[in-house]
C-alpha cells in the first residue's frame, strides 16, 4: 500500500508542470504600484478631499454632474451603456472608460488628449457635453462651503479654494482606485493555481495564435498606441436627434473642414488631435484590466460582450467610414469555439473582485463670513 501511494505521488508530481514550464509570456507582467508625480504628491488629507470632490456635483455647470455621474462604482467605475451620459440637454459621444487603474496611463481619453489625471479631471469638468463648468464659477462655489475652505487650507495652504488644486485632489484620489490582485497578477507572480486550465490555454492563445499581445502588452495590457480596427459607427447617430446634434457639435468644436462637417458619419478619433488623414478612425489601445465590469466595449460601445469582442477580432474586425486606415494587424484568426471560450476565460482573469465603496457624505454651502464677503 505504501509502495502504491509513493508511485501515485510520483505520477502526480510528474503531471504538474514545473513553474518554468507554465506559460508566462515575455511582454506581460503583474501590475506594480501606481506612479505618483512629484508635482502632486499623495497625502491622506488630499485623497480624502479628492474623494469628496469626485462625488460632489459642485464641480459642474449645473451642479448636477460630478465625476461619478459618468464613472459609477457599481457600473465598473464607468457607464454600462454604449455612450456615456451627457450634460443635461445633450448626450456624450463616446463610451465612458473606467477610472480603475487609470493612474497607470500615460495618455487619457480615447484619443490620448490628456497626459495626466490632473488634466483629465479639468477637461471633464469643463467639457461641453460632460461637466460644462467654468473654473471661476466652480471655484467660487467651493468658497461657499466651510468644510472645503478648511480642507483646501489644510492640504494646499489656500486662503481661497484654488480650482487647479481641486483637480489635483481628484487625481490623487483616482490614483488609489487600482486593482493589482487579479488572478492574472497572482499567476504572473508565480502562483500556478491562480488560473484555471482554460485560462492558461487562453493566455497561450493571447500571446500566440490570437496575437492579442501585439497591442495589449505590458502590465496594463496596452501599448497606448493608436489603431483603426474597423469598429462600426455608433448606431445612435442614425435615429437619435440629440446624439446627432452632439456629434455635429464635436465635429465643429474640434476643427473639421466644412466638407468633413457636412459629410462625416463616423468618429474621426485621433484625427482631431493630429489633423492627419491617416489618423482618421484611430483610437488608443485601452487596458484589458477590469473589463469584466466595463461592458459594452470599444470607443463607442458597439460591441456588447467579451465573447463578442473575441469574435470581432476572430473574423478580422469590421468596417467603418475610414476603411483605408484600418490596421494591417487586424486579420482573421481562425479560432475554434473552444479556443474562443478559453480566450474569454483568460480575459476574465484580468479582473478581480468588483471595487465598490461607500460614497462620502458631502458638505453643504453656507453664506460667506462677513469678513470674507467684504473682501
C-alpha positions in Angstrom: 0.0 0.0 0.0 2.8 2.4 0.9 4.6 1.4 -2.4 1.4 2.2 -4.4 1.0 5.5 -2.6 4.5 6.5 -3.4 4.0 5.6 -7.1 0.8 7.7 -7.3 2.6 10.6 -5.6 5.3 10.4 -8.2 2.8 10.4 -11.0 1.2 13.5 -9.5 4.5 15.3 -9.4 5.3 14.4 -13.0 1.8 15.6 -14.1 2.2 19.0 -12.5 4.2 21.3 -14.8 7.2 23.0 -13.2 7.0 26.7 -12.7 9.4 27.3 -15.5 7.1 25.3 -17.9 4.0 27.3 -17.2 3.3 30.0 -19.8 4.3 33.4 -18.7 4.9 35.3 -21.9 7.5 38.0 -22.2 5.8 41.3 -22.7 3.3 40.7 -19.9 3.8 41.5 -16.2 1.8 41.9 -13.0 0.8 45.5 -12.1 3.0 47.3 -9.5 2.4 50.4 -7.5 0.8 53.3 -9.3 3.2 56.1 -10.3 2.9 59.3 -8.3 4.0 62.5 -10.0 6.4 64.7 -8.0 4.3 67.7 -8.8 1.3 66.2 -7.0 2.4 64.0 -4.1 -0.1 61.9 -2.2 -1.4 62.5 1.3 -4.3 61.1 3.2 -5.9 64.5 3.6 -5.6 65.2 -0.1 -7.0 61.8 -1.1 -10.0 62.4 1.3 -10.6 65.8 -0.2 -10.4 64.3 -3.7 -12.9 61.6 -2.9 -15.5 64.2 -1.8 -14.9 66.3 -4.9 -15.1 63.2 -7.2 -18.7 62.6 -5.9 -19.7 66.3 -5.5 -21.7 67.9 -8.3 -20.4 71.3 -7.2 -17.7 70.8 -10.0 -20.1 71.1 -12.9 -22.0 73.8 -14.7 -25.5 72.9 -13.4 -24.5 71.5 -10.0 -25.6 68.0 -11.1 -22.7 66.3 -13.0 -20.0 65.1 -10.7 -17.1 62.9 -11.9 -19.1 59.9 -10.5 -22.0 60.7 -12.9 -20.1 59.1 -15.7 -17.9 56.8 -13.6 -20.2 54.9 -11.3 -18.5 52.4 -9.0 -21.4 50.0 -9.4 -21.0 50.2 -13.2 -17.3 49.4 -13.4 -16.4 53.0 -12.5 -17.8 53.8 -15.9 -21.2 53.5 -17.6 -22.6 50.2 -18.7 -24.1 51.7 -21.8 -22.6 52.3 -25.3 -22.3 56.1 -24.8 -21.6 57.9 -21.6 -24.1 60.3 -20.1 -24.0 63.9 -21.2 -24.7 67.3 -19.8 -28.4 67.8 -19.5 -29.8 68.7 -22.9 -27.0 66.8 -24.6 -25.6 63.3 -24.7 -22.0 62.2 -24.8 -20.5 60.8 -28.0 -18.0 58.2 -26.8 -18.0 55.3 -24.4 -17.1 56.0 -20.8 -13.8 54.5 -19.8 -13.2 53.1 -16.3 -11.3 55.0 -13.7 -9.9 51.8 -12.3 -6.1 51.7 -12.9 -6.3 55.0 -14.9 -3.3 56.1 -12.7 -1.0 54.0 -14.9 -1.9 55.5 -18.3 0.4 58.0 -19.9 -2.4 59.1 -22.2 -6.0 59.5 -21.2 -9.3 59.7 -23.2 -9.8 57.6 -26.3 -7.6 59.8 -28.4 -5.0 60.5 -25.8 -5.8 64.2 -25.4 -4.8 64.4 -21.8 -1.4 63.5 -20.4 -2.3 63.3 -16.7 -5.2 62.7 -14.4 -5.0 66.3 -13.3 -5.6 67.5 -16.9 -8.2 64.8 -17.5 -10.2 66.0 -14.4 -10.2 69.6 -15.7 -11.1 68.6 -19.2 -14.1 66.5 -18.0 -15.3 69.2 -15.6 -15.2 71.8 -18.3 -16.2 69.7 -21.3 -19.2 71.0 -23.3 -21.0 67.6 -23.2 -19.6 66.5 -19.9 -19.4 68.8 -16.8 -19.8 72.0 -18.8 -18.4 74.1 -15.8 -16.4 77.3 -15.7 -13.3 77.4 -13.5 -14.1 80.7 -11.8 -17.7 79.7 -11.2 -16.8 76.3 -9.7 -14.0 77.9 -7.6 -16.5 80.5 -6.2 -18.9 77.7 -5.2 -16.1 75.9 -3.3 -15.5 79.0 -1.3 -19.1 78.9 -0.1 -18.5 75.6 1.6 -16.8 76.0 5.0 -15.5 72.4 5.0 -13.9 72.9 1.7 -12.3 76.2 2.7 -10.8 74.4 5.7 -9.7 71.4 3.7 -8.1 73.4 0.9 -6.2 75.5 3.5 -5.0 72.3 5.3 -4.0 70.4 2.2 -2.7 73.2 -0.1 -2.4 76.2 2.1 -5.0 78.1 0.1 -6.6 81.2 1.6 -9.4 80.6 -1.0 -10.0 77.3 -2.7 -8.0 77.0 -5.9 -9.8 75.2 -8.7 -6.5 73.7 -10.0 -5.9 72.2 -6.6 -9.4 70.7 -6.8 -8.2 68.8 -9.9 -5.0 67.8 -8.1 -7.1 66.3 -5.2 -9.4 64.4 -7.6 -6.3 63.0 -9.4 -4.8 61.9 -6.1 -8.0 60.1 -5.2 -8.2 58.4 -8.6 -4.6 57.1 -8.1 -6.0 55.0 -5.2 -8.6 53.3 -7.4 -6.3 50.4 -8.5 -6.5 46.7 -8.7 -3.3 44.7 -8.6 -4.5 41.4 -7.2 -6.3 39.8 -10.1 -5.9 36.1 -10.8 -3.7 37.1 -13.7 -1.4 39.2 -11.4 -1.3 36.4 -8.8 -0.4 33.9 -11.6 2.3 36.2 -13.1 3.9 36.5 -9.6 4.4 32.7 -9.5 1.1 31.1 -8.3 0.3 28.4 -10.9 -3.0 27.7 -9.3 -4.3 31.2 -9.7 -5.5 30.5 -13.3 -7.8 27.6 -14.4 -6.6 25.3 -17.1 -8.9 27.1 -19.6 -7.4 30.4 -18.6 -3.9 29.2 -19.1 -4.8 27.9 -22.5 -6.4 31.3 -23.1 -3.2 33.0 -22.1 -1.2 31.0 -24.6 -3.7 32.0 -27.3 -3.5 35.6 -26.2 0.3 35.6 -26.7 0.3 33.2 -29.6 -2.3 32.3 -32.2 -4.7 35.2 -31.4 -1.7 37.7 -31.1 -3.5 40.0 -28.8 -0.2 40.7 -27.1 0.9 42.7 -30.2 -1.1 45.7 -28.8 -2.2 44.6 -25.4 1.2 44.3 -23.7 2.9 45.4 -20.5 1.5 45.4 -17.0 -1.5 47.4 -18.2 -2.1 45.2 -21.3 -1.9 48.3 -23.5 0.9 49.7 -25.7 -1.1 53.0 -25.7 -0.7 53.3 -29.5 -3.5 54.1 -31.9 -5.2 51.9 -34.4 -8.3 51.7 -36.6 -9.9 48.3 -36.0 -12.9 48.8 -38.3 -15.3 49.3 -35.4 -18.7 50.3 -37.0 -20.1 53.8 -36.3 -22.3 54.4 -33.2 -25.8 53.3 -34.1 -27.4 56.1 -32.2 -26.3 58.6 -34.9 -28.9 57.0 -37.2 -32.0 57.9 -35.2 -31.1 59.9 -32.0 -31.6 63.6 -32.7 -29.7 64.7 -29.6 -26.8 62.3 -30.4 -26.7 63.8 -33.9 -26.5 67.3 -32.5 -23.8 66.4 -30.1 -21.8 64.7 -32.9 -22.0 67.8 -35.1 -21.0 70.0 -32.2 -17.9 67.9 -31.6 -17.0 67.9 -35.3 -17.3 71.7 -35.3 -15.6 72.3 -32.0 -12.6 70.1 -32.8 -11.8 71.7 -36.1 -13.3 69.9 -39.0 -13.3 71.2 -42.5 -16.7 72.3 -43.9 -16.8 69.3 -46.2 -15.9 67.0 -43.4 -18.5 68.6 -41.1 -21.3 68.0 -43.6 -20.4 64.5 -44.8 -18.7 62.6 -41.9 -20.8 59.9 -40.3 -18.2 58.4 -38.1 -15.9 59.4 -35.2 -12.6 60.6 -36.7 -10.7 59.7 -33.4 -7.0 60.7 -33.3 -7.5 62.9 -36.4 -9.0 65.6 -34.2 -5.6 65.9 -32.5 -3.2 65.5 -35.4 -5.4 66.6 -38.4 -3.6 63.9 -40.4 -6.0 62.0 -42.7 -4.1 58.7 -42.0 -5.2 59.0 -38.3 -9.0 59.1 -39.0 -10.7 56.3 -37.1 -7.8 55.5 -34.8 -8.1 55.2 -31.1 -5.8 54.5 -28.2 -5.5 50.8 -27.2 -7.4 50.5 -23.9 -6.2 48.4 -21.0 -7.9 45.0 -20.7 -8.0 45.2 -16.9 -11.3 45.3 -15.1 -13.1 44.7 -18.4 -15.4 42.1 -16.8 -17.4 45.1 -15.4 -17.0 47.7 -18.1 -19.2 46.4 -20.9 -20.0 47.3 -23.6 -16.7 47.8 -25.4 -14.8 49.9 -27.9 -14.8 53.7 -28.1 -18.5 53.8 -29.0 -19.8 50.7 -27.1 -20.8 48.9 -30.3 -19.6 45.5 -29.0 -21.6 44.2 -26.2 -19.8 41.3 -24.5 -16.3 39.8 -24.2 -17.5 36.9 -26.3 -18.5 39.5 -29.0 -15.1 41.2 -28.7 -13.2 37.9 -29.3 -15.5 37.1 -32.3 -14.9 40.6 -33.7 -11.2 40.0 -33.8 -11.6 36.4 -34.9 -13.4 37.5 -38.2 -10.8 40.2 -38.8 -12.5 43.3 -37.3 -15.2 45.2 -39.0 -15.8 48.1 -41.4 -16.2 51.8 -40.8 -16.0 55.1 -42.8 -12.3 55.2 -42.6 -11.5 51.8 -44.0 -8.4 53.0 -45.8 -6.8 53.4 -42.3 -7.7 50.0 -40.9 -4.7 48.4 -39.3 -3.0 45.6 -41.2 -2.7 43.8 -37.8 -6.4 43.0 -37.9 -6.7 39.7 -39.7 -8.9 36.7 -39.4 -7.6 34.4 -36.6 -9.3 31.1 -37.3 -10.1 30.4 -33.7 -12.2 27.3 -32.8 -15.2 27.6 -30.5 -13.2 26.0 -27.7 -10.3 28.4 -28.3 -12.6 31.4 -28.2 -14.0 30.2 -24.9 -10.5 29.8 -23.5 -9.6 33.3 -24.6 -12.7 34.8 -22.9 -11.8 32.9 -19.8 -8.4 34.4 -19.8 -9.7 37.9 -20.3 -11.9 37.4 -17.2 -8.8 36.6 -15.2 -7.7 40.3 -15.7 -10.4 41.4 -13.3 -10.6 40.7 -9.6 -13.4 41.3 -7.2 -15.6 44.3 -8.0 -14.3 47.5 -6.4 -17.3 49.0 -4.5 -17.1 51.8 -1.9 -19.3 53.7 0.4 -19.8 57.2 -1.1 -18.7 60.1 1.1 -21.0 62.5 2.9 -20.9 65.8 1.1 -20.6 69.2 2.7 -23.1 72.0 2.1 -22.8 75.6 1.1 -23.3 78.4 3.7 -23.1 82.2 3.4 -19.6 83.6 3.4 -18.5 85.1 6.7 -18.8 88.9 6.7 -15.1 89.4 6.7 -14.6 87.2 3.6 -17.7 88.7 1.8 -16.3 92.2 2.3 -13.1 91.2 0.5 
